[in-house]
Amino acid sequence: MTADEYLALGETPEKYELIDGVVFMSPSPTPRHQLLCRFLLRELDASAAGRSATIVPDIDLLLDTGKVYRPDIVVFAPGRFAKLPERFALPPDLIVEIISPGSKPLDLITKRDDYDAFGVGEYWVIDPQDVSTRIWRRSAGSSARMLEVSVDRDAIDCVSVPGLKVNLAAVRKALG
């Protein structure tokens, strides 16, 4: 299936992604996954206040003619759009994925490589069990590859969207 055919399906209650022309359905996320996403969105929204960053959860991201992913959260720095597009087809400054046991290879290898090739500025992968986080950031210049960087266990500052941050300690505490 092509991305155009996939996107013509419209909104569905199921979560699908198009990977190399094949449609994959993901099972519904766990309650902990969804709560983590909610708390992360709250942290990102609070730190973005007054900065006009575009922060969107669970949205189709068109990478190429055979690839449409649906990240948990995408963030675009202020000024990336003259007006909000109908579909996201340009590299976000930040993508956040919350992994599930069955999606680790997809999130940590396949998607990481695809997001890197697409030009994403920063990629965070968060485990909902312990909120451990792995981060890849684009080094100097948009043509450079993303490299894994060390992470402070209690807080993350987004380099791609200056001023955007997440207090991981507060998120851990909120999850209980």
TITI-337263 format. One record per atom (N, C-alpha, C): x, y, z negated; residue number from 0. Coordinates in Angstrom, 1 decimal, padded with zeros to 4 digits, always signed. Layout:
// residues N
+--------+--------+--------+-----+
!      u !      v !      w ! num !
+--------+--------+--------+-----+
!      X !      Y !      Z ! NUM !
...
+--------+--------+--------+-----+
// end
This chain:
// residues 176
+--------+--------+--------+-----+
!      u !      v !      w ! num !
+--------+--------+--------+-----+
! +000.8 ! -001.2 ! +000.0 !   0 !
! +000.0 ! +000.0 ! +000.0 !   0 !
! +000.9 ! +001.2 ! +000.0 !   0 !
! +000.5 ! +002.3 ! +000.7 !   1 !
! +001.2 ! +003.5 ! +000.7 !   1 !
! +000.8 ! +004.4 ! -000.5 !   1 !
! +001.5 ! +005.4 ! -000.8 !   2 !
! +001.1 ! +006.3 ! -001.9 !   2 !
! -000.2 ! +007.0 ! -001.5 !   2 !
! -000.4 ! +007.4 ! -000.3 !   3 !
! -001.6 ! +008.1 ! +000.2 !   3 !
! -002.8 ! +007.1 ! -000.1 !   3 !
! -002.7 ! +005.9 ! +000.3 !   4 !
! -003.8 ! +004.9 ! +000.1 !   4 !
! -004.0 ! +004.7 ! -001.4 !   4 !
! -002.9 ! +004.6 ! -002.2 !   5 !
! -003.1 ! +004.5 ! -003.6 !   5 !
! -003.8 ! +005.7 ! -004.3 !   5 !
! -003.4 ! +006.9 ! -003.9 !   6 !
! -003.9 ! +008.1 ! -004.5 !   6 !
! -005.4 ! +008.3 ! -004.0 !   6 !
! -005.8 ! +007.7 ! -002.8 !   7 !
! -007.1 ! +007.8 ! -002.4 !   7 !
! -008.1 ! +007.0 ! -003.2 !   7 !
! -007.6 ! +006.1 ! -004.0 !   8 !
! -008.4 ! +005.3 ! -004.9 !   8 !
! -009.2 ! +006.2 ! -005.9 !   8 !
! -008.6 ! +007.4 ! -006.2 !   9 !
! -009.2 ! +008.3 ! -007.1 !   9 !
! -009.0 ! +007.8 ! -008.6 !   9 !
! -009.8 ! +008.5 ! -009.5 !  10 !
! -009.6 ! +008.2 ! -010.9 !  10 !
! -010.2 ! +006.8 ! -011.2 !  10 !
! -009.5 ! +006.0 ! -012.0 !  11 !
! -010.0 ! +004.7 ! -012.5 !  11 !
! -009.8 ! +004.6 ! -014.0 !  11 !
! -010.6 ! +003.8 ! -014.6 !  12 !
! -010.5 ! +003.6 ! -016.1 !  12 !
! -009.2 ! +002.8 ! -016.4 !  12 !
! -008.7 ! +002.0 ! -015.4 !  13 !
! -007.6 ! +001.2 ! -015.6 !  13 !
! -006.3 ! +002.0 ! -015.4 !  13 !
! -005.2 ! +001.6 ! -015.9 !  14 !
! -003.9 ! +002.3 ! -015.7 !  14 !
! -003.1 ! +001.5 ! -014.6 !  14 !
! -002.9 ! +002.1 ! -013.5 !  15 !
! -002.2 ! +001.5 ! -012.4 !  15 !
! -001.0 ! +002.3 ! -012.1 !  15 !
! +000.0 ! +001.6 ! -011.5 !  16 !
! +001.2 ! +002.3 ! -010.9 !  16 !
! +001.5 ! +001.6 ! -009.6 !  16 !
! +002.1 ! +002.4 ! -008.7 !  17 !
! +002.5 ! +001.8 ! -007.4 !  17 !
! +004.0 ! +001.7 ! -007.4 !  17 !
! +004.5 ! +000.5 ! -007.3 !  18 !
! +005.9 ! +000.2 ! -007.4 !  18 !
! +006.3 ! -000.5 ! -006.1 !  18 !
! +007.1 ! +000.2 ! -005.3 !  19 !
! +007.6 ! -000.3 ! -004.0 !  19 !
! +006.4 ! -000.9 ! -003.2 !  19 !
! +005.3 ! -000.1 ! -003.1 !  20 !
! +004.2 ! -000.5 ! -002.3 !  20 !
! +003.2 ! -001.5 ! -002.9 !  20 !
! +003.5 ! -002.0 ! -004.1 !  21 !
! +002.6 ! -002.9 ! -004.7 !  21 !
! +002.0 ! -002.3 ! -005.9 !  21 !
! +000.6 ! -002.5 ! -006.1 !  22 !
! -000.1 ! -001.9 ! -007.2 !  22 !
! +000.0 ! -002.9 ! -008.4 !  22 !
! +000.4 ! -002.3 ! -009.5 !  23 !
! +000.5 ! -003.0 ! -010.8 !  23 !
! -000.5 ! -002.4 ! -011.8 !  23 !
! -001.2 ! -003.3 ! -012.5 !  24 !
! -002.0 ! -002.8 ! -013.6 !  24 !
! -001.4 ! -003.0 ! -014.9 !  24 !
! -001.4 ! -002.0 ! -015.8 !  25 !
! -000.9 ! -002.2 ! -017.1 !  25 !
! -002.0 ! -002.4 ! -018.1 !  25 !
! -001.8 ! -003.3 ! -019.1 !  26 !
! -002.8 ! -003.4 ! -020.1 !  26 !
! -002.9 ! -002.1 ! -020.9 !  26 !
! -004.0 ! -002.0 ! -021.6 !  27 !
! -004.3 ! -000.8 ! -022.4 !  27 !
! -003.2 ! -000.7 ! -023.5 !  27 !
! -002.7 ! +000.6 ! -023.7 !  28 !
! -001.7 ! +000.7 ! -024.8 !  28 !
! -002.3 ! +000.4 ! -026.2 !  28 !
! -001.4 ! +000.1 ! -027.1 !  29 !
! -001.8 ! -000.2 ! -028.4 !  29 !
! -002.1 ! +001.1 ! -029.2 !  29 !
! -002.9 ! +001.0 ! -030.3 !  30 !
! -003.2 ! +002.2 ! -031.0 !  30 !
! -001.9 ! +002.9 ! -031.5 !  30 !
! -000.9 ! +002.2 ! -031.9 !  31 !
! +000.4 ! +002.9 ! -032.3 !  31 !
! +001.0 ! +003.7 ! -031.1 !  31 !
! +001.0 ! +003.1 ! -030.0 !  32 !
! +001.5 ! +003.7 ! -028.7 !  32 !
! +000.7 ! +005.0 ! -028.5 !  32 !
! -000.6 ! +005.0 ! -028.6 !  33 !
! -001.4 ! +006.2 ! -028.3 !  33 !
! -001.3 ! +007.2 ! -029.4 !  33 !
! -001.1 ! +006.8 ! -030.7 !  34 !
! -000.9 ! +007.8 ! -031.7 !  34 !
! +000.5 ! +008.4 ! -031.6 !  34 !
! +001.5 ! +007.7 ! -031.2 !  35 !
! +002.8 ! +008.2 ! -031.0 !  35 !
! +002.7 ! +009.3 ! -029.9 !  35 !
! +002.0 ! +009.0 ! -028.8 !  36 !
! +001.9 ! +009.9 ! -027.7 !  36 !
! +001.2 ! +011.2 ! -028.2 !  36 !
! +000.2 ! +011.0 ! -029.0 !  37 !
! -000.6 ! +012.2 ! -029.5 !  37 !
! +000.4 ! +013.1 ! -030.4 !  37 !
! +001.1 ! +012.4 ! -031.2 !  38 !
! +002.0 ! +013.2 ! -032.1 !  38 !
! +003.1 ! +013.9 ! -031.3 !  38 !
! +003.7 ! +013.2 ! -030.3 !  39 !
! +004.7 ! +013.8 ! -029.4 !  39 !
! +004.1 ! +015.0 ! -028.7 !  39 !
! +002.9 ! +014.8 ! -028.2 !  40 !
! +002.3 ! +016.0 ! -027.5 !  40 !
! +002.1 ! +017.2 ! -028.4 !  40 !
! +001.7 ! +016.9 ! -029.6 !  41 !
! +001.5 ! +017.9 ! -030.6 !  41 !
! +002.8 ! +018.7 ! -030.9 !  41 !
! +003.9 ! +017.9 ! -031.1 !  42 !
! +005.2 ! +018.5 ! -031.3 !  42 !
! +005.7 ! +019.3 ! -030.1 !  42 !
! +005.5 ! +018.8 ! -028.9 !  43 !
! +005.9 ! +019.5 ! -027.7 !  43 !
! +005.1 ! +020.7 ! -027.5 !  43 !
! +003.8 ! +020.6 ! -027.7 !  44 !
! +002.9 ! +021.8 ! -027.5 !  44 !
! +003.3 ! +022.9 ! -028.5 !  44 !
! +003.6 ! +022.5 ! -029.8 !  45 !
! +004.0 ! +023.5 ! -030.8 !  45 !
! +005.3 ! +024.2 ! -030.4 !  45 !
! +006.3 ! +023.5 ! -029.9 !  46 !
! +007.6 ! +024.1 ! -029.6 !  46 !
! +007.5 ! +024.9 ! -028.3 !  46 !
! +006.5 ! +024.6 ! -027.4 !  47 !
! +006.4 ! +025.3 ! -026.2 !  47 !
! +005.5 ! +026.5 ! -026.3 !  47 !
! +004.9 ! +026.7 ! -027.4 !  48 !
! +004.0 ! +027.9 ! -027.6 !  48 !
! +004.7 ! +029.2 ! -027.1 !  48 !
! +004.1 ! +029.9 ! -026.2 !  49 !
! +004.6 ! +031.1 ! -025.7 !  49 !
! +005.6 ! +031.0 ! -024.6 !  49 !
! +005.9 ! +029.7 ! -024.2 !  50 !
! +006.9 ! +029.5 ! -023.1 !  50 !
! +006.3 ! +029.1 ! -021.8 !  50 !
! +005.0 ! +028.8 ! -021.8 !  51 !
! +004.3 ! +028.5 ! -020.5 !  51 !
! +004.8 ! +027.2 ! -019.9 !  51 !
! +005.4 ! +026.3 ! -020.6 !  52 !
! +005.7 ! +025.0 ! -020.0 !  52 !
! +004.4 ! +024.2 ! -019.7 !  52 !
! +004.5 ! +023.4 ! -018.6 !  53 !
! +003.3 ! +022.6 ! -018.3 !  53 !
! +003.6 ! +021.2 ! -018.8 !  53 !
! +002.8 ! +020.8 ! -019.8 !  54 !
! +002.9 ! +019.5 ! -020.5 !  54 !
! +001.7 ! +018.7 ! -020.2 !  54 !
! +001.8 ! +017.5 ! -019.6 !  55 !
! +000.7 ! +016.7 ! -019.1 !  55 !
! +000.9 ! +015.3 ! -019.5 !  55 !
! -000.1 ! +014.7 ! -020.2 !  56 !
! +000.0 ! +013.2 ! -020.5 !  56 !
! -000.6 ! +012.4 ! -019.4 !  56 !
! -000.1 ! +011.2 ! -019.2 !  57 !
! -000.8 ! +010.1 ! -018.4 !  57 !
! -001.3 ! +010.6 ! -017.1 !  57 !
! -000.4 ! +011.0 ! -016.2 !  58 !
! -000.8 ! +011.6 ! -014.9 !  58 !
! +000.1 ! +010.9 ! -013.8 !  58 !
! -000.5 ! +010.7 ! -012.6 !  59 !
! +000.2 ! +010.2 ! -011.5 !  59 !
! +001.3 ! +011.1 ! -011.1 !  59 !
! +002.5 ! +010.5 ! -010.8 !  60 !
! +003.7 ! +011.2 ! -010.3 !  60 !
! +004.1 ! +010.5 ! -009.1 !  60 !
! +004.0 ! +011.2 ! -007.9 !  61 !
! +004.3 ! +010.7 ! -006.6 !  61 !
! +005.8 ! +010.9 ! -006.4 !  61 !
! +006.6 ! +009.7 ! -006.4 !  62 !
! +008.0 ! +009.7 ! -006.2 !  62 !
! +008.4 ! +009.6 ! -004.7 !  62 !
! +007.7 ! +008.7 ! -004.0 !  63 !
! +007.9 ! +008.6 ! -002.5 !  63 !
! +006.7 ! +007.8 ! -001.9 !  63 !
! +006.8 ! +007.5 ! -000.7 !  64 !
! +005.6 ! +006.9 ! +000.0 !  64 !
! +005.2 ! +005.5 ! -000.6 !  64 !
! +006.0 ! +004.9 ! -001.3 !  65 !
! +005.7 ! +003.6 ! -001.9 !  65 !
! +005.8 ! +003.5 ! -003.4 !  65 !
! +005.9 ! +004.7 ! -004.0 !  66 !
! +006.1 ! +004.8 ! -005.5 !  66 !
! +005.3 ! +005.9 ! -006.2 !  66 !
! +004.3 ! +005.5 ! -007.0 !  67 !
! +003.6 ! +006.4 ! -007.9 !  67 !
! +003.6 ! +005.9 ! -009.3 !  67 !
! +004.3 ! +006.5 ! -010.2 !  68 !
! +004.4 ! +006.1 ! -011.6 !  68 !
! +003.4 ! +007.0 ! -012.4 !  68 !
! +003.1 ! +006.5 ! -013.5 !  69 !
! +002.2 ! +007.2 ! -014.4 !  69 !
! +002.8 ! +007.3 ! -015.8 !  69 !
! +003.8 ! +008.3 ! -016.0 !  70 !
! +004.5 ! +008.4 ! -017.2 !  70 !
! +003.5 ! +008.8 ! -018.4 !  70 !
! +004.0 ! +008.5 ! -019.6 !  71 !
! +003.2 ! +008.9 ! -020.7 !  71 !
! +003.0 ! +010.4 ! -020.8 !  71 !
! +004.2 ! +011.1 ! -020.6 !  72 !
! +004.2 ! +012.6 ! -020.7 !  72 !
! +005.1 ! +013.1 ! -019.6 !  72 !
! +004.7 ! +014.2 ! -018.9 !  73 !
! +005.6 ! +014.9 ! -018.0 !  73 !
! +005.6 ! +016.4 ! -018.4 !  73 !
! +006.8 ! +017.0 ! -018.3 !  74 !
! +006.9 ! +018.4 ! -018.7 !  74 !
! +007.6 ! +019.1 ! -017.5 !  74 !
! +007.1 ! +020.3 ! -017.2 !  75 !
! +007.7 ! +021.1 ! -016.2 !  75 !
! +008.0 ! +022.5 ! -016.9 !  75 !
! +009.2 ! +023.0 ! -016.7 !  76 !
! +009.6 ! +024.2 ! -017.3 !  76 !
! +008.8 ! +025.4 ! -016.7 !  76 !
! +008.7 ! +026.5 ! -017.4 !  77 !
! +007.9 ! +027.6 ! -017.0 !  77 !
! +008.5 ! +028.1 ! -015.6 !  77 !
! +007.5 ! +028.5 ! -014.7 !  78 !
! +007.9 ! +029.0 ! -013.4 !  78 !
! +008.1 ! +028.0 ! -012.4 !  78 !
! +007.8 ! +026.7 ! -012.6 !  79 !
! +008.0 ! +025.7 ! -011.6 !  79 !
! +006.9 ! +025.7 ! -010.5 !  79 !
! +005.7 ! +026.3 ! -010.9 !  80 !
! +004.6 ! +026.3 ! -009.9 !  80 !
! +004.1 ! +027.8 ! -009.8 !  80 !
! +003.7 ! +028.1 ! -008.6 !  81 !
! +003.0 ! +029.4 ! -008.4 !  81 !
! +001.6 ! +029.2 ! -008.9 !  81 !
! +001.0 ! +028.0 ! -008.6 !  82 !
! -000.3 ! +027.6 ! -009.2 !  82 !
! -000.2 ! +026.1 ! -009.4 !  82 !
! -001.0 ! +025.6 ! -010.3 !  83 !
! -001.0 ! +024.1 ! -010.6 !  83 !
! -001.3 ! +023.3 ! -009.4 !  83 !
! -000.5 ! +022.3 ! -009.0 !  84 !
! -000.8 ! +021.5 ! -007.8 !  84 !
! -001.9 ! +020.5 ! -008.1 !  84 !
! -002.4 ! +020.1 ! -007.0 !  85 !
! -003.5 ! +019.0 ! -007.0 !  85 !
! -002.9 ! +017.7 ! -007.5 !  85 !
! -001.6 ! +017.4 ! -007.1 !  86 !
! -000.9 ! +016.2 ! -007.4 !  86 !
! +000.5 ! +016.6 ! -007.8 !  86 !
! +001.1 ! +015.9 ! -008.7 !  87 !
! +002.5 ! +016.2 ! -009.0 !  87 !
! +003.4 ! +015.3 ! -008.1 !  87 !
! +004.2 ! +016.0 ! -007.3 !  88 !
! +005.1 ! +015.3 ! -006.3 !  88 !
! +006.5 ! +016.0 ! -006.3 !  88 !
! +006.8 ! +016.7 ! -007.4 !  89 !
! +008.2 ! +017.2 ! -007.5 !  89 !
! +008.7 ! +016.7 ! -008.9 !  89 !
! +010.0 ! +016.7 ! -009.0 !  90 !
! +010.6 ! +016.1 ! -010.2 !  90 !
! +010.3 ! +016.9 ! -011.5 !  90 !
! +009.8 ! +016.3 ! -012.5 !  91 !
! +009.6 ! +017.0 ! -013.7 !  91 !
! +010.9 ! +017.3 ! -014.4 !  91 !
! +010.9 ! +018.3 ! -015.3 !  92 !
! +012.1 ! +018.6 ! -016.0 !  92 !
! +012.3 ! +017.6 ! -017.1 !  92 !
! +011.2 ! +017.0 ! -017.6 !  93 !
! +011.3 ! +016.0 ! -018.7 !  93 !
! +010.2 ! +015.0 ! -018.4 !  93 !
! +010.6 ! +013.7 ! -018.6 !  94 !
! +009.6 ! +012.6 ! -018.6 !  94 !
! +009.8 ! +011.9 ! -019.9 !  94 !
! +008.7 ! +011.5 ! -020.6 !  95 !
! +008.7 ! +010.7 ! -021.8 !  95 !
! +007.9 ! +009.5 ! -021.5 !  95 !
! +008.6 ! +008.3 ! -021.8 !  96 !
! +007.9 ! +007.0 ! -021.7 !  96 !
! +007.9 ! +006.4 ! -023.1 !  96 !
! +006.8 ! +005.8 ! -023.5 !  97 !
! +006.7 ! +005.1 ! -024.7 !  97 !
! +006.7 ! +003.6 ! -024.3 !  97 !
! +007.7 ! +002.8 ! -024.7 !  98 !
! +007.8 ! +001.5 ! -024.2 !  98 !
! +006.9 ! +000.5 ! -024.9 !  98 !
! +006.6 ! -000.5 ! -024.2 !  99 !
! +005.9 ! -001.7 ! -024.8 !  99 !
! +006.8 ! -002.9 ! -024.6 !  99 !
! +006.6 ! -003.9 ! -025.4 ! 100 !
! +007.5 ! -005.1 ! -025.3 ! 100 !
! +007.6 ! -005.6 ! -023.9 ! 100 !
! +006.6 ! -005.6 ! -023.1 ! 101 !
! +006.6 ! -006.1 ! -021.7 ! 101 !
! +007.2 ! -005.2 ! -020.7 ! 101 !
! +007.3 ! -003.9 ! -021.1 ! 102 !
! +007.7 ! -002.9 ! -020.1 ! 102 !
! +009.2 ! -002.4 ! -020.3 ! 102 !
! +009.9 ! -003.0 ! -021.2 ! 103 !
! +011.3 ! -002.6 ! -021.4 ! 103 !
! +012.2 ! -002.6 ! -020.2 ! 103 !
! +012.3 ! -003.7 ! -019.5 ! 104 !
! +013.1 ! -003.7 ! -018.3 ! 104 !
! +012.7 ! -002.6 ! -017.2 ! 104 !
! +011.4 ! -002.5 ! -017.1 ! 105 !
! +010.8 ! -001.5 ! -016.1 ! 105 !
! +011.2 ! -000.1 ! -016.5 ! 105 !
! +011.0 ! +000.2 ! -017.8 ! 106 !
! +011.2 ! +001.6 ! -018.3 ! 106 !
! +012.7 ! +001.9 ! -018.4 ! 106 !
! +013.5 ! +000.9 ! -018.9 ! 107 !
! +014.9 ! +001.2 ! -019.2 ! 107 !
! +015.8 ! +001.1 ! -018.0 ! 107 !
! +015.4 ! +000.4 ! -017.0 ! 108 !
! +016.2 ! +000.2 ! -015.8 ! 108 !
! +015.6 ! +000.7 ! -014.5 ! 108 !
! +014.5 ! +000.1 ! -014.1 ! 109 !
! +013.8 ! +000.5 ! -012.8 ! 109 !
! +013.4 ! +001.9 ! -012.8 ! 109 !
! +012.6 ! +002.3 ! -013.8 ! 110 !
! +012.1 ! +003.7 ! -013.8 ! 110 !
! +013.2 ! +004.7 ! -014.0 ! 110 !
! +014.1 ! +004.4 ! -014.9 ! 111 !
! +015.2 ! +005.3 ! -015.1 ! 111 !
! +016.0 ! +005.5 ! -013.8 ! 111 !
! +016.3 ! +004.5 ! -013.1 ! 112 !
! +017.0 ! +004.7 ! -011.8 ! 112 !
! +016.1 ! +005.4 ! -010.8 ! 112 !
! +014.8 ! +005.1 ! -010.8 ! 113 !
! +014.0 ! +005.8 ! -009.8 ! 113 !
! +013.8 ! +007.3 ! -010.2 ! 113 !
! +013.7 ! +007.6 ! -011.5 ! 114 !
! +013.6 ! +009.0 ! -011.9 ! 114 !
! +014.9 ! +009.7 ! -011.7 ! 114 !
! +016.0 ! +009.1 ! -011.8 ! 115 !
! +017.3 ! +009.7 ! -011.6 ! 115 !
! +017.4 ! +010.0 ! -010.1 ! 115 !
! +017.0 ! +009.1 ! -009.2 ! 116 !
! +017.1 ! +009.3 ! -007.8 ! 116 !
! +016.1 ! +010.4 ! -007.3 ! 116 !
! +015.0 ! +010.6 ! -008.0 ! 117 !
! +014.0 ! +011.6 ! -007.7 ! 117 !
! +014.4 ! +013.0 ! -008.1 ! 117 !
! +015.3 ! +013.0 ! -009.1 ! 118 !
! +015.8 ! +014.3 ! -009.5 ! 118 !
! +015.3 ! +014.8 ! -010.9 ! 118 !
! +014.7 ! +013.9 ! -011.7 ! 119 !
! +014.2 ! +014.3 ! -013.0 ! 119 !
! +015.3 ! +014.8 ! -013.8 ! 119 !
! +015.1 ! +015.9 ! -014.6 ! 120 !
! +016.1 ! +016.5 ! -015.4 ! 120 !
! +016.5 ! +015.7 ! -016.6 ! 120 !
! +015.5 ! +015.2 ! -017.3 ! 121 !
! +015.7 ! +014.5 ! -018.6 ! 121 !
! +014.7 ! +013.4 ! -018.7 ! 121 !
! +015.1 ! +012.2 ! -019.3 ! 122 !
! +014.2 ! +011.1 ! -019.4 ! 122 !
! +014.4 ! +010.5 ! -020.8 ! 122 !
! +013.3 ! +010.6 ! -021.6 ! 123 !
! +013.3 ! +010.0 ! -023.0 ! 123 !
! +012.5 ! +008.7 ! -023.0 ! 123 !
! +013.0 ! +007.7 ! -023.6 ! 124 !
! +012.3 ! +006.4 ! -023.8 ! 124 !
! +012.2 ! +006.2 ! -025.3 ! 124 !
! +011.0 ! +006.1 ! -025.8 ! 125 !
! +010.8 ! +006.0 ! -027.2 ! 125 !
! +010.1 ! +004.7 ! -027.5 ! 125 !
! +010.6 ! +004.0 ! -028.5 ! 126 !
! +010.0 ! +002.7 ! -029.0 ! 126 !
! +009.0 ! +003.1 ! -030.1 ! 126 !
! +007.7 ! +002.7 ! -030.0 ! 127 !
! +006.7 ! +003.0 ! -030.9 ! 127 !
! +006.9 ! +002.3 ! -032.3 ! 127 !
! +007.6 ! +001.3 ! -032.3 ! 128 !
! +007.8 ! +000.5 ! -033.6 ! 128 !
! +008.6 ! +001.3 ! -034.6 ! 128 !
! +009.7 ! +001.9 ! -034.2 ! 129 !
! +010.6 ! +002.6 ! -035.1 ! 129 !
! +010.9 ! +004.0 ! -034.7 ! 129 !
! +010.3 ! +004.5 ! -033.6 ! 130 !
! +010.5 ! +005.8 ! -033.0 ! 130 !
! +012.0 ! +006.0 ! -032.6 ! 130 !
! +012.7 ! +004.9 ! -032.4 ! 131 !
! +014.1 ! +005.0 ! -031.8 ! 131 !
! +014.0 ! +005.5 ! -030.4 ! 131 !
! +014.9 ! +006.3 ! -030.0 ! 132 !
! +014.9 ! +007.0 ! -028.8 ! 132 !
! +016.2 ! +006.9 ! -028.0 ! 132 !
! +016.0 ! +006.7 ! -026.7 ! 133 !
! +017.1 ! +006.7 ! -025.8 ! 133 !
! +016.9 ! +007.9 ! -024.8 ! 133 !
! +017.9 ! +008.6 ! -024.5 ! 134 !
! +017.8 ! +009.8 ! -023.6 ! 134 !
! +018.8 ! +009.8 ! -022.5 ! 134 !
! +018.4 ! +010.1 ! -021.3 ! 135 !
! +019.2 ! +010.3 ! -020.2 ! 135 !
! +019.0 ! +011.7 ! -019.7 ! 135 !
! +020.1 ! +012.4 ! -019.5 ! 136 !
! +020.1 ! +013.8 ! -019.0 ! 136 !
! +020.9 ! +014.0 ! -017.7 ! 136 !
! +020.4 ! +014.8 ! -016.9 ! 137 !
! +021.2 ! +015.1 ! -015.7 ! 137 !
! +022.4 ! +016.0 ! -016.1 ! 137 !
! +023.5 ! +015.7 ! -015.7 ! 138 !
! +024.7 ! +016.5 ! -016.0 ! 138 !
! +024.7 ! +017.7 ! -015.1 ! 138 !
! +025.8 ! +018.3 ! -015.0 ! 139 !
! +025.9 ! +019.6 ! -014.3 ! 139 !
! +025.4 ! +019.5 ! -012.9 ! 139 !
! +024.4 ! +020.3 ! -012.6 ! 140 !
! +023.9 ! +020.4 ! -011.2 ! 140 !
! +022.8 ! +019.4 ! -010.9 ! 140 !
! +021.9 ! +019.7 ! -010.1 ! 141 !
! +020.7 ! +018.8 ! -009.8 ! 141 !
! +021.1 ! +017.6 ! -009.0 ! 141 !
! +022.3 ! +017.6 ! -008.3 ! 142 !
! +022.7 ! +016.5 ! -007.5 ! 142 !
! +023.5 ! +015.4 ! -008.4 ! 142 !
! +023.8 ! +015.8 ! -009.6 ! 143 !
! +024.6 ! +014.9 ! -010.4 ! 143 !
! +023.6 ! +013.8 ! -011.0 ! 143 !
! +024.1 ! +012.7 ! -011.4 ! 144 !
! +023.3 ! +011.6 ! -012.0 ! 144 !
! +023.0 ! +011.9 ! -013.4 ! 144 !
! +021.9 ! +011.2 ! -013.9 ! 145 !
! +021.5 ! +011.3 ! -015.3 ! 145 !
! +022.5 ! +010.4 ! -016.0 ! 145 !
! +022.9 ! +010.8 ! -017.2 ! 146 !
! +023.8 ! +010.0 ! -018.1 ! 146 !
! +023.1 ! +009.9 ! -019.4 ! 146 !
! +023.3 ! +008.7 ! -020.0 ! 147 !
! +022.7 ! +008.5 ! -021.4 ! 147 !
! +023.5 ! +009.3 ! -022.4 ! 147 !
! +022.8 ! +010.0 ! -023.3 ! 148 !
! +023.4 ! +010.8 ! -024.3 ! 148 !
! +023.1 ! +010.3 ! -025.7 ! 148 !
! +023.9 ! +010.6 ! -026.7 ! 149 !
! +023.5 ! +010.2 ! -028.1 ! 149 !
! +022.4 ! +011.0 ! -028.6 ! 149 !
! +021.6 ! +010.5 ! -029.5 ! 150 !
! +020.4 ! +011.1 ! -030.0 ! 150 !
! +020.5 ! +011.2 ! -031.5 ! 150 !
! +020.1 ! +012.4 ! -032.0 ! 151 !
! +019.9 ! +012.6 ! -033.4 ! 151 !
! +018.7 ! +011.8 ! -033.8 ! 151 !
! +018.8 ! +011.1 ! -034.8 ! 152 !
! +017.6 ! +010.2 ! -035.3 ! 152 !
! +016.4 ! +011.1 ! -035.7 ! 152 !
! +016.6 ! +012.3 ! -036.1 ! 153 !
! +015.5 ! +013.1 ! -036.7 ! 153 !
! +015.0 ! +014.2 ! -035.8 ! 153 !
! +015.7 ! +014.5 ! -034.7 ! 154 !
! +015.2 ! +015.6 ! -033.9 ! 154 !
! +015.8 ! +015.5 ! -032.5 ! 154 !
! +015.0 ! +016.0 ! -031.5 ! 155 !
! +015.5 ! +016.0 ! -030.1 ! 155 !
! +015.3 ! +017.4 ! -029.6 ! 155 !
! +016.3 ! +018.0 ! -029.0 ! 156 !
! +016.2 ! +019.3 ! -028.3 ! 156 !
! +016.3 ! +019.0 ! -026.8 ! 156 !
! +015.3 ! +019.5 ! -026.1 ! 157 !
! +015.3 ! +019.2 ! -024.6 ! 157 !
! +016.2 ! +020.3 ! -024.0 ! 157 !
! +017.2 ! +019.8 ! -023.3 ! 158 !
! +018.1 ! +020.7 ! -022.6 ! 158 !
! +017.5 ! +021.2 ! -021.3 ! 158 !
! +016.7 ! +020.4 ! -020.6 ! 159 !
! +016.1 ! +020.8 ! -019.3 ! 159 !
! +015.0 ! +021.8 ! -019.5 ! 159 !
! +014.4 ! +021.9 ! -020.7 ! 160 !
! +013.4 ! +023.0 ! -020.9 ! 160 !
! +013.8 ! +023.6 ! -022.3 ! 160 !
! +014.7 ! +024.6 ! -022.2 ! 161 !
! +015.2 ! +025.2 ! -023.4 ! 161 !
! +014.1 ! +025.7 ! -024.4 ! 161 !
! +014.3 ! +025.3 ! -025.6 ! 162 !
! +013.4 ! +025.7 ! -026.7 ! 162 !
! +012.4 ! +024.6 ! -027.0 ! 162 !
! +012.3 ! +023.6 ! -026.1 ! 163 !
! +011.4 ! +022.5 ! -026.3 ! 163 !
! +012.1 ! +021.5 ! -027.2 ! 163 !
! +011.4 ! +021.1 ! -028.3 ! 164 !
! +012.0 ! +020.1 ! -029.2 ! 164 !
! +010.9 ! +019.2 ! -029.9 ! 164 !
! +011.4 ! +018.1 ! -030.4 ! 165 !
! +010.5 ! +017.2 ! -031.1 ! 165 !
! +011.2 ! +016.8 ! -032.4 ! 165 !
! +010.4 ! +017.0 ! -033.5 ! 166 !
! +010.9 ! +016.6 ! -034.8 ! 166 !
! +010.5 ! +015.1 ! -035.0 ! 166 !
! +011.4 ! +014.2 ! -034.7 ! 167 !
! +011.2 ! +012.8 ! -034.8 ! 167 !
! +010.9 ! +012.3 ! -036.2 ! 167 !
! +011.5 ! +012.9 ! -037.2 ! 168 !
! +011.2 ! +012.6 ! -038.6 ! 168 !
! +009.8 ! +012.8 ! -038.9 ! 168 !
! +009.2 ! +014.0 ! -038.5 ! 169 !
! +007.8 ! +014.3 ! -038.7 ! 169 !
! +006.9 ! +013.3 ! -038.0 ! 169 !
! +007.3 ! +012.9 ! -036.8 ! 170 !
! +006.5 ! +011.9 ! -036.0 ! 170 !
! +006.5 ! +010.6 ! -036.7 ! 170 !
! +007.7 ! +010.1 ! -037.2 ! 171 !
! +007.8 ! +008.9 ! -037.9 ! 171 !
! +006.9 ! +008.9 ! -039.2 ! 171 !
! +006.9 ! +010.0 ! -039.9 ! 172 !
! +006.1 ! +010.2 ! -041.1 ! 172 !
! +004.6 ! +010.1 ! -040.7 ! 172 !
! +004.2 ! +010.8 ! -039.7 ! 173 !
! +002.8 ! +010.8 ! -039.3 ! 173 !
! +002.3 ! +009.4 ! -038.9 ! 173 !
! +003.2 ! +008.6 ! -038.3 ! 174 !
! +002.8 ! +007.3 ! -037.9 ! 174 !
! +002.7 ! +006.3 ! -039.1 ! 174 !
! +003.4 ! +006.7 ! -040.2 ! 175 !
! +003.3 ! +005.9 ! -041.4 ! 175 !
! +004.2 ! +004.7 ! -041.4 ! 175 !
+--------+--------+--------+-----+
// end
